[in-house]
Amino acid sequence: MTAQLIDGKAIATRVQAETQQRAAEFETRFGRKVGLEVVLVGDDQASHVYVRNKERTSQALGLRGLAHRLPADSSQAKVVELVRQLNGDPTVDAILVQLPLPKQIDPSAVIDEIDASKDVDGLTAVSAGLLALGRPMLQPCTPVGCIRLLDEIGCDPSGKHALVIGRSNLVGKPVAQLLLARNATVTMAHSRSRDLAGLVGQADILIAAAGKRDLVRGEWIKPGAVVLDVGTNRNDAGKLCGDVEFAAAKERASFITPVPGGVGPMTIAMLLGNAVRAAFARAGVIS
C-alpha cells in the first residue's frame, strides 16, 4: 500500500474561495468589509512572516486585514489596552494575538481579554470551555483545519479510533474535542505516555502534534490508517519535516499529509473563514 497524499494547498485554496464569496456577501449586505486585526509584539521573525501572509491573504480575499506592531519592550498593560480598544471597535470582527509574546507578557492574561465573539483563534478560556461543552463559537484554526481535511478525503471519524499525540491548547486538546464531537473514540498521547508504538498501531486516524521530529516511526502505523502530521520541525539539512517518519509511514497509511503542504496551509485558510463567520454572527446571522 502506498498512501494518497492529502494536498493541503489545494484544499486551502477551495476554503479561501468559499471565504472570499462569503466576505463579498457580508460587504454587500452590511456596507463594510469584514475586519480582522492582528496584534504582533516583538521581533520574532517567523511571526512577522506569518502576520504579513495573513495581511496579504486577508486583503486578497476581500477582508480588511490589519496588523498592530508593537515593540518587544511593550508592557503587558499596553498590549491589554490595545486588545480592549479592539474589543470596543464595532468595525473589528476578529482579533488575533500572535504568539509567542515577549517573556515579560503573560499570554493567557492577554488572550483572555479578547472578546469571545471576536476570538478568531478560539483560544480564550471562554472559547475553550464552550468547545468542551460542545457549543463552540469559533473553533481553533489548525484543529478545525484537520477536521476539514478528513471531510475532504471522505473520512468519517464516527466509530473510529483516533489517536492525538500532543496535548497543547493550540492543537492537541481542541482537536480531540472536535473528534469526540464527530463520535470518534479518542486517545490522547504525550511525552509521558507508555507504549506509544502500541497506541499508534491501534489508530484508524492519527494526528501527530507533538513538535518532535520523526517521533512516530512509519512501521508503527496501522495499515490503512489516515495520518495528519501537524508537526513543523527541521531535519539535519534544515528542511521542514513533521513528527511522523514520512517515507515509511506512506507505505502503510491510506492517506497522509506531507510536511510542508499538508496541514499548514489550512491554518490561515480556516482563520480567515472564522473571521467571516464571526462577522456574520456579530451581525445576528448564524452561518
Residue frames as qw, qx, qy, qz and C-alpha x, y, z in Angstrom:
[[0.000, 0.887, 0.462, 0.000, 0.00, 0.00, 0.00],
 [0.373, 0.076, -0.011, 0.924, 1.17, 3.50, -0.83],
 [0.002, 0.651, 0.535, -0.539, -0.74, 6.34, 0.79],
 [0.263, 0.734, 0.389, 0.491, -2.52, 9.01, -1.17],
 [0.312, -0.047, -0.239, 0.918, -1.13, 12.44, -0.34],
 [0.028, -0.829, -0.537, 0.151, -3.58, 14.95, 1.11],
 [0.393, 0.371, 0.150, 0.828, -2.97, 18.18, -0.77],
 [0.229, -0.653, -0.480, 0.539, -3.49, 20.82, 1.89],
 [0.099, -0.281, 0.210, 0.931, -2.65, 23.63, -0.51],
 [0.163, -0.229, -0.698, -0.659, -5.40, 22.67, -2.94],
 [0.316, -0.603, -0.731, 0.051, -7.97, 22.21, -0.17],
 [0.255, -0.533, -0.260, 0.764, -6.96, 25.53, 1.44],
 [0.009, -0.046, 0.411, 0.911, -7.49, 27.22, -1.93],
 [0.275, -0.460, -0.741, -0.404, -11.06, 25.90, -2.01],
 [0.360, -0.627, -0.557, 0.409, -11.66, 27.11, 1.55],
 [0.200, -0.356, 0.019, 0.913, -10.34, 30.55, 0.62],
 [0.104, -0.207, -0.592, -0.772, -12.67, 30.72, -2.38],
 [0.351, -0.610, -0.708, -0.060, -15.60, 29.99, -0.06],
 [0.363, -0.568, -0.325, 0.664, -14.36, 32.69, 2.34],
 [0.129, -0.097, 0.286, 0.945, -13.97, 35.23, -0.46],
 [0.220, -0.430, -0.672, -0.562, -17.56, 34.65, -1.56],
 [0.425, -0.665, -0.591, 0.165, -18.89, 34.99, 1.99],
 [0.344, -0.400, -0.118, 0.841, -16.79, 38.12, 2.61],
 [0.014, -0.128, -0.434, -0.892, -18.29, 39.71, -0.52],
 [0.347, -0.573, -0.690, -0.276, -21.78, 38.79, 0.69],
 [0.428, -0.597, -0.439, 0.518, -21.07, 40.45, 4.04],
 [0.218, -0.226, 0.104, 0.944, -19.78, 43.64, 2.41],
 [0.146, -0.316, -0.589, -0.729, -22.80, 43.83, 0.10],
 [0.432, -0.603, -0.663, -0.104, -25.23, 43.27, 2.94],
 [0.500, -0.722, -0.315, 0.359, -23.65, 45.46, 5.64],
 [0.249, 0.950, 0.029, 0.187, -21.71, 48.07, 3.67],
 [0.166, -0.831, 0.527, -0.055, -18.26, 47.36, 5.08],
 [0.635, 0.350, -0.688, 0.037, -15.52, 44.76, 4.89],
 [0.871, -0.422, -0.240, 0.069, -15.02, 42.06, 7.48],
 [0.017, 0.863, -0.397, 0.312, -12.42, 43.41, 9.93],
 [0.932, -0.195, -0.191, 0.240, -9.60, 41.12, 11.06],
 [0.050, 0.887, -0.342, 0.307, -6.91, 42.72, 13.21],
 [0.887, -0.035, -0.341, 0.311, -3.72, 41.10, 14.49],
 [0.340, -0.904, 0.244, -0.088, -1.65, 42.16, 17.49],
 [0.867, 0.250, -0.231, 0.363, 2.05, 41.46, 16.95],
 [0.385, -0.897, 0.211, -0.045, 4.53, 42.21, 19.74],
 [0.650, -0.518, 0.484, 0.271, 8.28, 41.91, 19.37],
 [0.223, 0.705, -0.533, -0.411, 10.81, 40.87, 16.76],
 [0.653, -0.049, 0.755, 0.039, 10.20, 37.14, 16.22],
 [0.116, 0.368, -0.575, -0.722, 10.96, 36.77, 12.52],
 [0.009, -0.215, -0.951, -0.222, 8.70, 33.77, 11.94],
 [0.083, 0.644, 0.632, -0.423, 5.81, 35.69, 13.49],
 [0.118, 0.607, -0.130, -0.775, 6.46, 38.70, 11.26],
 [0.092, 0.137, -0.805, -0.570, 6.42, 36.50, 8.15],
 [0.000, 0.395, 0.918, -0.043, 3.25, 34.77, 9.30],
 [0.097, 0.680, 0.418, -0.594, 1.49, 38.07, 10.01],
 [0.124, 0.456, -0.407, -0.781, 2.49, 39.52, 6.63],
 [0.077, -0.088, -0.918, -0.378, 0.98, 36.44, 5.00],
 [0.027, 0.563, 0.769, -0.302, -2.23, 36.96, 6.98],
 [0.110, 0.638, 0.070, -0.759, -2.44, 40.61, 5.93],
 [0.121, 0.313, -0.641, -0.691, -1.81, 39.82, 2.29],
 [0.079, -0.219, -0.949, -0.213, -4.21, 36.90, 2.12],
 [0.071, 0.585, 0.622, -0.516, -6.92, 38.76, 4.06],
 [0.180, 0.597, -0.085, -0.777, -6.84, 41.66, 1.66],
 [0.110, 0.174, -0.800, -0.563, -6.77, 39.38, -1.38],
 [0.090, -0.355, -0.929, -0.046, -9.98, 37.72, -0.17],
 [0.173, -0.616, -0.376, -0.670, -11.76, 41.00, 0.45],
 [0.577, -0.675, -0.401, 0.224, -11.28, 41.35, 4.21],
 [0.040, 0.903, -0.228, 0.363, -9.80, 44.35, 5.95],
 [0.894, -0.225, -0.232, 0.310, -6.72, 42.70, 7.38],
 [0.062, 0.873, -0.261, 0.409, -4.63, 44.99, 9.61],
 [0.791, -0.163, -0.425, 0.408, -1.73, 44.35, 11.97],
 [0.276, -0.928, 0.124, -0.216, -0.76, 46.36, 15.04],
 [0.796, 0.212, -0.361, 0.438, 3.01, 46.01, 15.52],
 [0.447, -0.878, 0.087, -0.145, 4.29, 46.81, 18.99],
 [0.283, 0.680, -0.633, 0.239, 7.94, 46.90, 20.13],
 [0.697, -0.017, -0.702, 0.149, 9.46, 43.99, 22.04],
 [0.231, 0.016, -0.607, 0.760, 9.68, 46.00, 25.27],
 [0.436, -0.410, -0.257, -0.759, 5.95, 46.73, 25.34],
 [0.238, -0.165, 0.744, -0.602, 4.34, 46.21, 28.73],
 [0.004, 0.319, 0.947, 0.035, 1.55, 43.74, 29.34],
 [0.127, 0.627, 0.474, -0.605, -0.71, 46.65, 30.28],
 [0.185, 0.495, -0.329, -0.783, -0.11, 48.29, 26.89],
 [0.144, 0.021, -0.896, -0.420, -0.97, 45.12, 24.99],
 [0.009, 0.467, 0.847, -0.253, -4.10, 44.55, 27.10],
 [0.151, 0.594, 0.183, -0.768, -5.15, 48.16, 26.48],
 [0.214, 0.304, -0.599, -0.709, -4.87, 47.62, 22.71],
 [0.111, -0.200, -0.962, -0.149, -6.93, 44.43, 22.88],
 [0.060, 0.565, 0.653, -0.501, -9.62, 46.23, 24.85],
 [0.193, 0.512, -0.148, -0.824, -9.71, 49.01, 22.26],
 [0.227, 0.121, -0.804, -0.536, -10.21, 46.43, 19.50],
 [0.013, -0.357, -0.912, 0.202, -12.95, 44.74, 21.56],
 [0.121, 0.633, 0.441, -0.625, -14.82, 48.03, 21.63],
 [0.131, 0.393, -0.427, -0.804, -14.44, 48.83, 17.94],
 [0.725, 0.327, 0.455, -0.400, -17.62, 47.77, 16.08],
 [0.636, 0.656, -0.302, -0.272, -15.74, 47.54, 12.77],
 [0.093, 0.472, -0.874, 0.074, -13.38, 44.88, 14.18],
 [0.873, -0.084, -0.179, -0.445, -14.95, 41.44, 13.86],
 [0.968, -0.063, -0.174, 0.171, -11.96, 39.23, 14.65],
 [0.150, -0.876, 0.434, -0.148, -8.90, 39.67, 16.86],
 [0.952, 0.035, -0.211, 0.217, -5.78, 37.53, 16.92],
 [0.316, -0.861, 0.399, 0.017, -2.83, 37.95, 19.28],
 [0.766, 0.471, -0.433, 0.058, 0.19, 36.47, 17.54],
 [0.766, -0.574, 0.289, 0.029, 2.21, 34.08, 19.69],
 [0.588, -0.422, -0.506, 0.470, 4.83, 33.89, 21.07],
 [0.116, -0.960, -0.072, -0.246, 4.78, 37.05, 23.13],
 [0.292, 0.597, -0.535, 0.522, 7.89, 38.56, 24.78],
 [0.523, -0.114, -0.779, 0.327, 8.80, 37.00, 28.14],
 [0.005, 0.015, 0.458, -0.889, 7.51, 39.92, 30.23],
 [0.560, -0.004, -0.114, -0.821, 3.95, 39.31, 28.99],
 [0.413, 0.047, 0.872, -0.258, 1.66, 36.54, 30.25],
 [0.159, -0.023, -0.700, -0.696, -0.01, 35.21, 27.08],
 [0.173, -0.474, -0.863, 0.012, -3.04, 33.83, 28.93],
 [0.081, -0.594, -0.398, 0.694, -3.72, 37.18, 30.56],
 [0.113, 0.351, -0.329, -0.869, -3.69, 38.89, 27.17],
 [0.182, -0.107, -0.849, -0.483, -5.62, 36.26, 25.22],
 [0.140, -0.503, -0.828, 0.204, -8.38, 36.06, 27.83],
 [0.055, 0.484, 0.172, -0.856, -9.00, 39.78, 27.33],
 [0.126, 0.028, -0.645, -0.753, -10.23, 39.08, 23.79],
 [0.644, 0.133, 0.207, -0.724, -13.99, 39.27, 23.38],
 [0.528, -0.020, 0.848, 0.038, -15.01, 35.65, 22.78],
 [0.616, 0.662, 0.385, -0.187, -17.20, 36.72, 19.85],
 [0.382, 0.872, -0.287, -0.100, -14.03, 38.06, 18.18],
 [0.525, -0.543, 0.650, 0.082, -11.67, 35.25, 19.29],
 [0.712, 0.529, -0.305, -0.346, -10.78, 34.11, 15.80],
 [0.324, 0.441, -0.831, 0.102, -8.15, 31.65, 17.08],
 [0.811, -0.334, -0.369, -0.307, -10.56, 30.06, 19.58],
 [0.586, 0.187, -0.605, 0.506, -8.01, 30.28, 22.40],
 [0.277, -0.481, 0.319, -0.769, -9.73, 32.21, 25.18],
 [0.124, -0.022, 0.904, -0.409, -10.91, 30.35, 28.27],
 [0.583, 0.329, 0.305, -0.677, -14.50, 31.08, 27.20],
 [0.634, 0.449, -0.455, -0.435, -13.92, 29.61, 23.74],
 [0.251, 0.272, -0.924, 0.099, -12.18, 26.53, 25.16],
 [0.311, 0.080, 0.757, -0.570, -15.00, 26.00, 27.65],
 [0.665, 0.389, 0.077, -0.632, -17.69, 26.26, 25.00],
 [0.530, 0.415, -0.694, -0.257, -15.77, 23.80, 22.80],
 [0.042, 0.148, -0.941, 0.300, -15.56, 21.32, 25.69],
 [0.437, 0.255, 0.598, -0.621, -19.31, 21.67, 26.21],
 [0.366, 0.316, 0.803, 0.348, -19.98, 21.03, 22.53],
 [0.173, 0.892, 0.403, -0.104, -21.21, 24.60, 21.97],
 [0.542, -0.175, 0.182, 0.801, -18.30, 26.20, 20.12],
 [0.228, 0.872, 0.125, -0.416, -18.44, 29.77, 18.87],
 [0.475, 0.777, -0.402, -0.095, -15.17, 29.99, 16.93],
 [0.975, -0.163, 0.102, 0.111, -13.11, 26.84, 16.65],
 [0.401, -0.674, 0.453, 0.424, -9.28, 26.82, 16.79],
 [0.511, 0.677, -0.289, -0.445, -7.90, 27.12, 13.27],
 [0.175, 0.438, -0.870, -0.143, -5.44, 24.24, 12.95],
 [0.333, 0.065, 0.900, -0.275, -7.74, 21.69, 14.65],
 [0.605, 0.541, 0.370, -0.452, -10.77, 22.63, 12.54],
 [0.387, 0.653, -0.521, -0.389, -8.46, 22.54, 9.52],
 [0.099, -0.239, 0.966, 0.003, -7.64, 18.93, 10.40],
 [0.488, 0.346, 0.713, -0.365, -11.34, 18.08, 10.52],
 [0.538, 0.682, -0.063, -0.491, -11.85, 19.73, 7.12],
 [0.179, 0.512, -0.798, -0.263, -9.04, 17.60, 5.69],
 [0.288, 0.044, 0.944, -0.156, -10.77, 14.46, 6.97],
 [0.538, 0.559, 0.418, -0.472, -14.03, 15.61, 5.40],
 [0.385, 0.690, -0.375, -0.484, -12.33, 16.31, 2.09],
 [0.173, 0.339, -0.907, -0.182, -10.97, 12.75, 1.80],
 [0.734, -0.178, -0.419, -0.504, -14.29, 11.24, 2.91],
 [0.438, 0.034, -0.803, 0.403, -13.01, 10.02, 6.28],
 [0.552, -0.619, -0.178, -0.530, -15.89, 9.98, 8.77],
 [0.083, 0.435, -0.743, 0.501, -14.40, 9.78, 12.30],
 [0.737, -0.272, 0.155, -0.599, -17.59, 8.25, 13.74],
 [0.981, -0.131, 0.071, -0.124, -16.78, 4.95, 15.45],
 [0.745, 0.465, -0.323, 0.353, -13.10, 5.10, 14.52],
 [0.708, -0.565, -0.104, 0.411, -10.20, 5.05, 16.97],
 [0.341, 0.849, -0.080, 0.396, -8.40, 8.39, 16.75],
 [0.728, -0.385, -0.166, 0.542, -5.04, 8.96, 18.42],
 [0.135, 0.950, -0.041, 0.279, -3.90, 12.51, 19.12],
 [0.766, -0.149, -0.203, 0.591, -0.23, 12.88, 20.01],
 [0.202, 0.242, -0.089, 0.945, 0.28, 16.19, 21.81],
 [0.257, -0.661, -0.682, 0.177, -1.78, 17.97, 24.44],
 [0.192, -0.034, -0.034, 0.980, -1.28, 21.64, 23.68],
 [0.246, 0.595, 0.486, -0.591, -4.11, 24.16, 24.00],
 [0.221, 0.529, -0.354, -0.739, -3.42, 25.18, 20.41],
 [0.513, 0.247, -0.680, -0.462, -3.86, 21.79, 18.70],
 [0.234, 0.054, -0.964, 0.111, -3.93, 18.64, 20.80],
 [0.158, 0.278, 0.737, -0.596, -6.73, 19.35, 23.27],
 [0.478, 0.419, 0.093, -0.767, -9.11, 21.10, 20.85],
 [0.472, 0.276, -0.686, -0.479, -8.67, 18.59, 18.02],
 [0.101, -0.071, -0.970, 0.209, -9.51, 15.82, 20.48],
 [0.304, 0.379, 0.517, -0.704, -12.72, 17.68, 21.38],
 [0.497, 0.426, -0.280, -0.703, -13.63, 18.10, 17.73],
 [0.349, 0.168, -0.897, -0.214, -13.06, 14.40, 17.08],
 [0.076, 0.210, 0.864, -0.451, -15.22, 13.49, 20.07],
 [0.418, 0.428, 0.206, -0.775, -17.95, 15.71, 18.65],
 [0.567, 0.369, -0.527, -0.515, -17.72, 13.60, 15.48],
 [0.924, -0.175, 0.129, -0.315, -18.23, 10.42, 17.55],
 [0.624, 0.450, -0.609, 0.194, -14.67, 9.14, 17.32],
 [0.834, -0.519, -0.115, 0.146, -13.15, 7.10, 20.15],
 [0.293, 0.850, -0.271, 0.343, -10.26, 9.36, 21.11],
 [0.822, -0.385, -0.120, 0.403, -6.98, 8.53, 22.84],
 [0.121, 0.956, -0.211, 0.164, -4.53, 11.28, 23.74],
 [0.884, -0.113, -0.098, 0.444, -0.81, 10.54, 23.99],
 [0.010, -0.973, 0.176, -0.150, 2.05, 12.76, 25.11],
 [0.300, 0.672, -0.631, 0.247, 5.64, 12.74, 26.34],
 [0.313, -0.356, 0.774, -0.419, 4.83, 10.52, 29.33],
 [0.883, 0.120, -0.004, -0.454, 2.67, 8.01, 27.51],
 [0.485, -0.340, 0.801, 0.087, 3.80, 4.40, 27.70],
 [0.506, 0.177, 0.807, 0.248, 3.96, 2.15, 24.64],
 [0.296, 0.596, -0.082, -0.742, 3.47, 4.86, 22.03],
 [0.136, 0.234, -0.828, -0.490, 4.13, 2.30, 19.31],
 [0.051, 0.302, 0.948, -0.080, 1.23, 0.18, 20.55],
 [0.219, 0.634, 0.411, -0.617, -1.12, 3.16, 20.68],
 [0.236, 0.519, -0.415, -0.709, -0.19, 4.21, 17.15],
 [0.049, 0.085, -0.947, -0.306, -0.74, 0.67, 15.93],
 [0.135, 0.462, 0.841, -0.245, -4.38, 0.79, 17.08],
 [0.144, 0.578, 0.155, -0.788, -5.25, 4.13, 15.48],
 [0.517, 0.580, 0.589, 0.220, -7.52, 4.42, 12.46],
 [0.212, 0.903, 0.073, 0.366, -6.83, 8.18, 12.49],
 [0.682, -0.325, -0.167, 0.634, -3.51, 9.56, 13.74],
 [0.124, 0.940, 0.047, 0.315, -3.00, 13.26, 14.40],
 [0.754, -0.166, -0.194, 0.605, 0.60, 13.97, 15.37],
 [0.034, 0.885, 0.055, 0.461, 1.12, 17.36, 17.01],
 [0.766, -0.547, -0.135, 0.310, 3.97, 16.89, 19.47],
 [0.142, 0.962, -0.231, 0.035, 6.61, 19.01, 17.73],
 [0.529, -0.548, 0.629, 0.157, 9.30, 16.32, 17.77],
 [0.460, 0.551, -0.549, -0.428, 10.93, 15.23, 14.53],
 [0.596, 0.189, -0.763, -0.166, 10.25, 11.63, 13.45],
 [0.417, -0.288, 0.636, -0.582, 8.65, 10.82, 16.80],
 [0.839, 0.167, 0.358, -0.374, 6.28, 8.38, 15.08],
 [0.248, -0.316, 0.829, 0.389, 8.03, 5.54, 13.28],
 [0.531, 0.229, -0.425, -0.697, 6.48, 4.56, 9.99],
 [0.379, 0.036, -0.922, -0.067, 6.45, 0.88, 10.92],
 [0.100, 0.177, 0.743, -0.637, 4.08, 1.65, 13.81],
 [0.433, 0.164, -0.102, -0.880, 1.29, 2.91, 11.54],
 [0.603, 0.223, 0.721, -0.259, -1.78, 0.69, 11.33],
 [0.213, 0.080, 0.731, 0.644, -2.22, -0.42, 7.69],
 [0.015, -0.608, -0.664, -0.435, -4.83, 1.79, 6.06],
 [0.274, -0.680, -0.418, 0.537, -4.77, 4.50, 8.74],
 [0.242, 0.864, 0.175, 0.405, -5.24, 8.19, 7.94],
 [0.635, -0.329, -0.181, 0.675, -2.26, 10.25, 9.12],
 [0.102, 0.935, 0.123, 0.317, -2.38, 14.01, 9.68],
 [0.698, -0.131, -0.208, 0.673, 1.06, 15.38, 10.60],
 [0.088, -0.972, -0.192, -0.106, 0.80, 18.77, 12.32],
 [0.672, -0.537, 0.106, 0.500, 4.45, 18.84, 13.38],
 [0.449, 0.868, -0.079, 0.194, 6.76, 21.50, 11.98],
 [0.690, -0.586, 0.283, 0.316, 10.42, 20.68, 12.56],
 [0.434, 0.791, -0.407, -0.144, 13.68, 20.85, 10.65],
 [0.985, -0.025, -0.002, 0.171, 15.92, 17.94, 9.77],
 [0.660, -0.450, 0.198, 0.568, 19.71, 17.93, 9.77],
 [0.435, 0.268, 0.433, 0.743, 19.71, 19.53, 6.31],
 [0.034, 0.235, 0.168, -0.957, 17.48, 22.36, 7.53],
 [0.304, -0.185, -0.622, -0.697, 14.42, 21.20, 5.60],
 [0.575, -0.195, 0.264, -0.749, 10.94, 21.21, 7.09],
 [0.424, -0.032, -0.897, -0.117, 9.66, 17.87, 8.32],
 [0.626, -0.488, -0.161, -0.587, 6.93, 16.61, 10.58],
 [0.530, -0.468, 0.593, -0.384, 6.51, 14.40, 13.63],
 [0.922, 0.117, 0.335, -0.153, 5.94, 11.28, 11.50],
 [0.375, -0.360, 0.710, 0.475, 8.63, 9.32, 9.68],
 [0.559, 0.502, -0.006, -0.660, 7.08, 10.17, 6.34],
 [0.384, 0.424, -0.724, -0.385, 8.74, 7.83, 3.84],
 [0.088, 0.009, -0.989, 0.118, 7.97, 4.70, 5.84],
 [0.325, 0.326, 0.604, -0.651, 4.54, 5.86, 7.01],
 [0.522, 0.433, -0.173, -0.714, 3.27, 6.49, 3.50],
 [0.351, 0.213, -0.875, -0.258, 3.87, 2.81, 2.68],
 [0.104, -0.220, -0.929, 0.279, 1.34, 1.78, 5.35],
 [0.230, 0.422, 0.403, -0.779, -1.23, 4.59, 5.56],
 [0.418, 0.588, 0.666, 0.189, -4.17, 5.08, 3.21],
 [0.183, 0.893, 0.135, 0.389, -3.90, 8.90, 3.33],
 [0.637, -0.419, -0.168, 0.625, -1.14, 11.10, 4.71],
 [0.121, 0.991, 0.049, -0.022, -0.31, 14.79, 4.84],
 [0.715, 0.303, -0.146, 0.613, 3.13, 15.92, 3.66],
 [0.344, -0.882, -0.069, 0.315, 5.18, 18.50, 5.55],
 [0.225, 0.316, 0.240, -0.890, 5.16, 21.14, 4.22],
 [0.311, 0.056, -0.581, -0.750, 1.97, 21.38, 2.15],
 [0.312, -0.318, -0.894, -0.053, -0.42, 19.38, 4.30],
 [0.294, -0.714, -0.587, 0.243, -1.97, 20.77, 7.46],
 [0.351, -0.316, -0.063, 0.879, -0.01, 24.04, 7.40],
 [0.013, -0.179, -0.405, -0.897, -1.87, 25.80, 4.55],
 [0.329, -0.579, -0.708, -0.237, -5.18, 25.08, 6.28],
 [0.367, -0.459, -0.491, 0.643, -4.41, 27.23, 9.32],
 [0.003, 0.235, -0.059, -0.970, -4.62, 30.65, 7.64],
 [0.267, -0.219, -0.679, -0.648, -7.49, 29.46, 5.44],
 [0.418, -0.538, -0.731, 0.036, -9.56, 28.44, 8.44],
 [0.274, -0.373, -0.314, 0.829, -8.56, 31.59, 10.33],
 [0.119, 0.063, -0.263, -0.955, -10.00, 33.81, 7.60],
 [0.399, -0.356, -0.744, -0.400, -13.11, 31.65, 7.44],
 [0.390, -0.494, -0.642, 0.438, -13.51, 32.15, 11.19],
 [0.106, -0.230, -0.080, 0.964, -13.20, 35.92, 10.74],
 [0.309, -0.140, -0.486, -0.805, -16.07, 35.98, 8.26],
 [0.479, -0.415, -0.771, -0.058, -18.12, 33.65, 10.44],
 [0.311, -0.393, -0.487, 0.715, -17.53, 35.96, 13.41],
 [0.064, 0.069, -0.146, -0.985, -18.63, 38.99, 11.38],
 [0.438, -0.286, -0.623, -0.582, -21.91, 37.39, 10.38],
 [0.497, -0.423, -0.724, 0.223, -22.56, 36.12, 13.90],
 [0.214, -0.309, -0.321, 0.869, -21.96, 39.57, 15.40],
 [0.246, 0.016, -0.277, -0.929, -24.43, 40.93, 12.86],
 [0.619, 0.069, 0.474, -0.622, -27.01, 38.41, 14.04],
 [0.810, 0.371, -0.290, -0.350, -26.61, 35.99, 11.13],
 [0.659, -0.388, 0.644, -0.010, -25.55, 32.47, 12.12],
 [0.683, 0.559, -0.379, -0.279, -23.65, 30.70, 9.32]]
